[in-house]
Amino acid sequence: MGFHWVIVRARFENADEFLWPGQLCNLRITLRTEDNVVSIPRNATQAGQVGSFVYVIEKGVARVQQVSIGRTQDGRDVVTEGLKGGESIVVEGALGLINGARVEPRPSTAKRAS
């Protein structure tokens, strides 16, 4: 996701005269807010021949889990299919893994889908 420049003009109360007429400012606009979405760090998502996937850790074993990504925002992928949330996923070192590989999560790098 990139930044887009938009020109905005606004009128609002300025009783304490903190702002000057015609003053410029930076503005961040939230276009939408979605509840109950699953998002994962962008670097956890891998690209394969049949689409995107992540490695989910189950009982010390890395398993391939196909996922559908709706969009990427602020360094996170929004997962529309494939994860329910709360799963432990591989974020670092996934390129050296194969399906069924035994893994030992490290607390500093173990991430959960949220």
C-alpha positions in Angstrom: 0.0 0.0 0.0 1.3 3.4 -0.9 0.6 6.9 0.1 -1.7 9.1 -2.0 -1.8 12.8 -1.9 -5.1 14.5 -1.5 -6.1 18.1 -1.0 -8.5 18.5 1.9 -10.2 21.7 3.1 -11.7 21.7 6.6 -13.6 24.1 8.9 -13.7 23.6 12.6 -13.7 25.6 15.9 -10.4 27.2 16.9 -11.5 28.9 20.1 -7.9 29.0 21.6 -6.5 30.3 18.3 -3.9 27.6 18.2 -4.1 27.3 14.4 -3.6 30.1 11.8 -5.9 30.6 8.8 -4.5 28.8 5.7 -2.1 26.7 7.8 -1.0 23.3 6.3 -0.9 20.1 8.2 -0.5 16.3 7.6 -3.6 14.3 7.8 -4.2 10.6 8.1 -7.6 9.3 7.0 -9.0 5.9 8.0 -11.1 4.8 5.0 -12.5 1.7 6.7 -12.1 -0.4 9.8 -12.7 -4.1 9.8 -13.3 -6.2 12.9 -12.3 -9.8 13.4 -9.8 -10.1 10.6 -6.8 -12.4 10.7 -3.5 -10.7 9.9 0.0 -12.0 9.8 3.5 -10.4 9.3 4.2 -10.0 5.5 7.4 -12.0 5.7 5.5 -15.1 7.0 3.6 -15.5 3.7 5.3 -17.6 1.1 4.5 -18.0 -2.6 4.2 -21.4 -4.1 3.0 -23.1 -7.3 -0.6 -23.3 -6.1 -0.7 -19.9 -4.4 0.2 -18.3 -1.1 1.0 -20.4 2.0 2.4 -20.2 5.5 4.0 -22.7 7.8 1.8 -23.4 10.8 3.5 -25.1 13.8 1.5 -28.0 15.3 3.1 -30.1 18.1 6.6 -29.0 17.0 6.1 -29.8 13.3 5.8 -27.2 10.5 2.9 -27.9 8.3 2.1 -26.1 5.0 -1.2 -24.2 5.2 -2.6 -22.6 2.0 -3.9 -19.1 2.6 -5.7 -16.4 0.6 -4.5 -12.9 1.1 -7.0 -10.1 0.7 -4.5 -7.2 0.9 -1.3 -6.0 2.6 -1.3 -3.0 4.9 1.4 -1.6 7.2 3.6 -4.7 6.7 0.9 -7.2 7.4 -1.1 -9.5 5.2 -4.8 -9.8 5.8 -5.8 -13.4 5.5 -9.2 -14.1 4.0 -9.0 -17.9 4.0 -6.8 -20.5 5.5 -6.3 -19.3 9.1 -8.8 -18.8 12.0 -6.5 -16.7 14.2 -4.4 -17.9 17.1 -2.2 -20.3 15.1 1.5 -20.3 15.7 3.2 -19.5 12.4 6.8 -19.4 11.1 7.9 -15.8 10.5 11.7 -16.3 10.1 13.6 -19.1 8.4 10.7 -20.4 6.4 12.8 -20.7 3.2 14.8 -23.6 4.8 11.7 -25.6 5.8 9.8 -28.4 4.1 6.4 -29.7 5.0 6.6 -31.9 8.1 10.0 -30.6 9.3 10.5 -30.5 13.1 10.9 -27.0 14.5 11.6 -25.5 17.8 9.9 -22.1 18.2 11.9 -19.3 19.7 9.9 -16.9 22.0 11.3 -13.8 20.3 10.3 -14.9 16.8 7.2 -17.0 17.5 4.2 -15.1 16.2 0.6 -15.9 16.3 -1.9 -15.0 13.6 -4.1 -12.2 15.0 
